[in-house]
Amino acid sequence: MRPTTRQILAAAGCLALVLTACGAGDTATEAALDVTLQGADDEAAEMPAAGGALDAGAEADAAAPLVDEDPAAPEGERGGIESVVFDDHGVAGWVDTGSDAVSTFRTDATVGSYRVAESWLVNGVLPPAEGVRAEEWINALDHGYPAPAGDEVWAVHADAGAPWWQTGPDAPANTRLLRVGLRATDGVGERPPASITFVIDVSGSMETDDRLDTVVEVLGRSLDRLDERDQVAIVTFHDDARLELAHTSDYGQVRDVLAGLRPLNATNTGAGVVLGHETAAEGHREGDHSSVVVLADGMANEGVTDPRQIVERLDEVGGPARIVTHTVGIGREVYNDALLSTLANESGGTYAYIDRSDQADRLFDRDLPLLWPVAHDVKTQVTFEPSSVRAWRLIGYESRALAAEDFRDDAVTGAYVGAGHAVTAIYELDLAVEGGTGGELGQVQVRWADPRSGDVSEMEVPLPAALATEESGSATFGQAAAMTALVEALRGSPHALVNLQQVADQADGELAALVEASRAAFQGAPAQRREFVQP
């Protein structure tokens, strides 16, 4: 099959990686300084071993074989990734600190891109470069950050070390990785009642690979997590939207409605999302946490199909409370990642992905913790000191980048973070003074709204100068560097010359298996893609 125009452009953008793929190169140095930036003593917190590389949900799936045995992807149909729609957000470049010292981004723990691409990799298929959003892969790791103390909402952590790649031909030499991690509270007191509106795609494409049956089974398991304080409504959509069940705490009735769903006709995602928000607004009770969860393959072909226009229509719905839209995608082929990820991102929600019903626990425990929100409209801003950092680049977050002035503009949507969520940003730095600096590297600021009161808070912590010279003592830093190297290779970054054999030799556990799967997928990929990295 001939490559698409997008694939050809992606190949051209990564040609430098072909010519200079990393040979011996630098390897990551783990160990030494793990600066915990919070007002409490975290010495008692236990850090997991490096072998515990992936998140708790991935660890729960550790017994599953690397090659997915799900019969929903017949052998003859594998490799149809050309039917999956991704947005190409590009790869952010280096920024001169003297010109722009501020990095600002929406802050969430979304891992949808990782889950989608992983489902292809374990079947031997290399995902397209534009399908790899670096931050969502990095956030799929369990970084082992200790929880904040007492009533604090956040603990902010920072550590640093050498990257697991050679720098690109246009990149500064002898760069340094900085990891900035936010760990949300596990929740204080009693969780708020949940008011959830499930918006379910019942169009004809949901019959493929039994997608609708999988959604029904996953939602059935979600009901086991609810109690009499909570309530659920069901909205469906095909060529139009329909309220199947108004909010109720009778979960037997919910199961009966779910069991009766059948795939039909075309796909009007916009109508379903708007009706879902109207239903959520009407069913909201004082003190509830209200959310809309869209479960679909994203292949909208009726009505409004642009996710940003759908979000604009939601602004007209209004309602008595802040209602967050989350999306859960399903489908390896004929699937629109671009619509589902953008819809969640633009409305301040989380984008998740499933392809099997046995992933329900991972979905609701790790990827989409609906029942206990701790912060809405979360934004992070990192400001570097020009006297300490000559240049910087944020690895990933291209689709979540904000202007510096958006940080304190509360009309600009941030992102959702649930109880126990952790969010990580990896920066590559060109230090102004080799061997260290005399002052701070910069500051980290976090801004968020309280889910109940709507009150906006802000915190600031420094990035100590010691991060410029001392290596991370965290057991997880090396794995974070390995994951970062892997995503740089998979997305064809021109800033990192990666040797995946070296990464595989130094990665641990599930991450090592994923690197090996990536190496194998590169071998079976078209020639122009195989050359982008030394596998």
Sequence and secondary structure as in RCSB ss.txt:
>XXXX:A:sequence
MRPTTRQILAAAGCLALVLTACGAGDTATEAALDVTLQGADDEAAEMPAAGGALDAGAEADAAAPLVDEDPAAPE
GERGGIESVVFDDHGVAGWVDTGSDAVSTFRTDATVGSYRVAESWLVNGVLPPAEGVRAEEWINALDHGYPAPAG
DEVWAVHADAGAPWWQTGPDAPANTRLLRVGLRATDGVGERPPASITFVIDVSGSMETDDRLDTVVEVLGRSLDR
LDERDQVAIVTFHDDARLELAHTSDYGQVRDVLAGLRPLNATNTGAGVVLGHETAAEGHREGDHSSVVVLADGMA
NEGVTDPRQIVERLDEVGGPARIVTHTVGIGREVYNDALLSTLANESGGTYAYIDRSDQADRLFDRDLPLLWPVA
HDVKTQVTFEPSSVRAWRLIGYESRALAAEDFRDDAVTGAYVGAGHAVTAIYELDLAVEGGTGGELGQVQVRWAD
PRSGDVSEMEVPLPAALATEESGSATFGQAAAMTALVEALRGSPHALVNLQQVADQADGELAALVEASRAAFQGA
PAQRREFVQP
>XXXX:A:secstr
    HHHHHHHHHTHHHHHT  SS       B EEEESSS  TT     TT  B HHHHHTTTS SS   TTS G
GGTT GGGEE         EETTT  EEEEE     HHHHHHHHHHTTT    GGG  HHHHHTTB        T
T SEEEEEEEE  SSEE TTS SS EEEEEEEEE    SS   EEEEEEEE SGGGGGGGHHHHHHHHHHHHHTT
  TT EEEEEEESSSEEEEEEEES HHHHHHHHHT    S   HHHHHHHHHHHHHHH  TT EEEEEEEE    
 SS   HHHHHHHHHHH  SS  EEEEEEE SSSEEHHHHHHHHHHTT  EEEESSGGGHHHIIIII   S EEE
EEEEEEEEE TTTEEEEEESS GGGEE GGGTT TTS  EEEETT EEEEEEEEEESSTT  SS  EEEEEEEE 
TTT  EEEEEEEE GGGGTS B  TTHHHHHHHHHHHHHHTT TTEE BHHHHHHH  HHHHHHHHHHHHHHHTS
 HHHHTTSB 
